[in-house]
Each structure stands twice: as structure tokens, then as C-alpha cells.
Amino acid sequence: MDIHDLDRFLLVGSGVLIVAVLAVRLSVSAGLPSLLMYLGLGLLLGTSGLGIEFDDADLALSLGFAALMLILAEGGITTNWAHVRPSIGFGLLLATLGSVVSVTVVAVSVHTFLGLDWTLAVLLAAVLTPTDAAAVFSVLRTVPLKHRVSGTLEAESGLNDAPIVVLVVAISTGELAEGGIAAFAALIVYEVVVGVGIGVGIGALGGWLLRRVALPASGLYPLVVLAFAILAYASAAGIHASGFAAIYVAAVVLGNTELPHRTATRSFVEGVGWLAQIALFVMLGLLANPGEFSWWHVWMGLAVGAILTFVARPLSIASCAVWFGIGWREQAFIGWAGLRGAVPIILATIPLANDVPGSRDLFNIVFVAVVVYTLAQAGPLGVLARWCGVLGEVRELEVESAPLERVSADLLQVRVGPTSRLSGIEVGELRLPSGAMVSLIVRTERTIVPTTSTRIMAGDEMLIVSSRQVRDQVDRRLSQVARHGRLAGWGE
């Protein structure tokens, strides 16, 4: 790549990113998973559209795993453990026993009724089994659910990638045939258990260090948190354990640890997660070639998707829910809300990269099934949630973590030093300009909502909201009072 190629890449890449980011708002408003927007954009840019050629399955697999790693990190860091904890048992069982049931039912049905050989039948069943966190929550952002339901869906989608990746790789490379079922089952247990252990260890270590090390800039904290999550993935992968399980668990631990600048960290990883989704889905759209799709691919995609959605998925939910006494309506919603997204399409590139016979047909079938059934399942989720009685409390007030940009305001944090003449004066004596106010005082372990007569003390931290127009005046006024006391600038 020379400088001219770089210029063209930046031109196209920045344009695609801008369009994709604007599509986020459209997808949320329409209640559609954003992946469909991005897949469509990739198809538009690909060989059947503007003619950009991309057919490197090995590169697609590597980039897909990298993007999935970032998506899982974002999902873990933004997970509220208090909401997920009551559902973790059910979610873990769905990710393991539920996956086994689903793969078995789909594979047997596809081999028996649709005539695929056993290798392709099992591969197709395994690839389509895992749910996708990005697809699920791009829709559920607009559907407030009970914490037990949303926690179950989140835990399942975060944990079911690990065993399925092992299965697809083992079949695609021939390891399953060589080692046998018992050895393969032991391998899955090893990868998941060790991956989870590494995730817990590195997540706890990262949280412990970040609470004790003062970094020179607040923007470094989100980078270090994400780096610890990636370290968990690489450490697990380095000893042939599940990197996906490790990064998700490490991210959950880090995301639920009291860290400095926690809000900024969550905002940063959400942006990284969106970027990874955009890049991933556009790339997969480029990799697909609708010109290769035959009616057989469409028919097979519809048929396999129907078996999965209406037979295998309900059976897998029921086989796990019986241990937790979950009612049939809640089971029905969890089954229907298990949307497929990028994960099945990424997994379909594994046999493609290993030149498994029939792997291109497999990829096309999976692509059709994901697009059609994601559209079909996403639309009625809100109505179904209401009918199944799983809607949570509807929030009349939407609270954002950083809404000040809308009013062009800044939040200033002012620490009162031991020799500052701010100490001892009352808030009203600051005489801040109109458009600025002291909104909160943090004193030792307490927070105080001040009045004009609240006295400022040495060691206090004041949070001052100021419009941008008077920000400089606020700085000057605080400096004057800090040097000269309450009468500074009187009469000016």
C-alpha cells in the first residue's frame, strides 16, 4: 500500500463510517438491528453493487474474530452484574446444555429431511446456534425488559460463543474425527473453565491496579481497561483456552469494579463496540456475493432457520428452564428474542477458510437465514414482550451520562487546596456569573447539595456547571477569590 492507496482507503472508509453511524439512529428508530443496515451497506459496496472485490476468507476470519473480541469486551464492561447475577445460572445452562440440544436437533433434522451429509449438517447447526449480543441488544434497547429476562439473554449471548467456536474449528480442521467425542468434550470443558478463570483473574488484577495507580490523564483509563480485557483474551488463547470466555468475563469484572472515570470508560468502549460492529458487518456484506445465491440457498436458509426457530430453540430453552421453574410465556419470549447476527456469519468463515467441501454453500445458507429470520423476529418483539408479561418498568425519564453537550456547557471540578482563600467563604460569596452555579460539593466521604449559605472548606471538591460563554469568566473569578478572598473584585 502506497500513500495514494492510503488516501483512497481513508476517503472510502471515512464516508462509509459516517453513513453507518447515521444509520444507527435510523435503525434504533425503526426498531431494526443495525447489523442489517451494515450488511446492506456492504452488499451495496461489494461485487454485486459498486464492484469492490473482497473474497479473502482467511482475512475475513481474522478481522471477524478481532471485531467479535471488541464487541464482547464492550458487552461485558457495560453489563450490570447486579442485573445479570440472578440469571447467570440459566444463561450459562443455555450456553452449554441449550447449545448441545440445539445443535443436535438441527443437525439430525437437516441430515434426515434436507439431505445434507453429516459434516455439513453438524457445521450448519453449530454455526447457527449461538445468539449474538450485538443483534439482540440493538433491538432490546427500545424494549424495557425485566432484569431476569434481559440478564438471561445477555449472559447467554456472552458465553455461548466459546464452546461453539471450539466445535466449528474441530470439525473444520478434522480434529473431532481424530480425537473422538470424549476428547472433544474434555477439550470444551478445559477451554471454557480455564478461559473463565483467566478472565476472572486478569479482570480482578486490572481493577486492583487501576484503583491504586493515578494515571496522568483521564483519557488513559478507558484505554487501559480495554487493554486488560484484550490481555485476558490473548493470555487464554496463548494456552489454547477460550479467549472469548476470558475477555467477556474479564470485561464483566472490570465493568463492575469501582474504577476512576468509570462513566468515561463505558462511553469509550461503547464507541469502540459500535465501530467494531460497523466494520464487521460491512466486511461480511462485502464477503457475501448475492450473485452466487441460488433458489436452493434461499430455500435451505428458510428451512434451516425454521427448524432452528420453531423447533430446536424452543426445545433447548425448555430443557434448561425446567431446572429453574420458568413459565412457558417467559420461555417463549427468550426463545424468540435469541437473535442471530454477526456471530453465525463469522463462524461460517471458519470452514470457508479451511476449504471444507461445500463451505461456500454453507456460508450462503447462513447469510440468508440470518438476514431473513433477524428481520422476522425483530419486528414483533415489543408486542411479544407485552403479551408474555416480561416488560420491565417503563422509564418516564431518560437519563444520559453526559448530556451537557446539548446546552454547550462544561462540568468543572475544582479542588480547594489547604492554603486557598476559597476556604471559609460561602457559596453565594463566590458571585459566579449568570450561567454558572455550584451544583455539588464532595467533602471527605459525603456529597452536599449546596445553598448560597453553604460554607466551603479546605479539601472540598466543587462541581460547577458553566455555560461555554461564561467559562473564562468563571475561571477568572475563582482565581481571584482563591488569591484574595471573598472581597476580591468587589465593585468591579
Secondary structure, DSSP 8 states (H G I E B T S, - for coil): --HHHHHHHHHHHHHHHHHHHHHHHHHHHHT--HHHHHHHHHHHHSTTTT------HHHHHHHHHHHHHHHHHHHHHT--HHHHGGGHHHHHHIIIIIHHHHHHHHHHHHHHHS---HHHHHHHHHHHSS--HHHHHHHHTTS-B-HHHHHHHHHHHHHSHHHHHHHHHHHHHTHHHHH-HHHHHHHHHHHHHHHHHHHHHHHHHHHHHHTT---SSTTHHHHHHHHHHHHHHHHHHHTTS-HHHHHHHHHHHHHTS--TTHHHHHHHHHHHHHHHHHHHHHHHHHH--GGG--HHHHHHHHHHHHHIIIIIHHHHHHHHHTTTT--HHHHHHHHHT----HHHHHHHHHHHHTT-TTHHHHHHHHHHHHHHHHHHHHTTHHHHHHHHT-B----SS---S-GGGGGTEEEEEEE--TT-TTTT-BGGGG---TTEEEEEEEETTEEE---TT-B--TT-EEEEEEEGGGHHHHHHHHHHHHHH-TTTTTT-
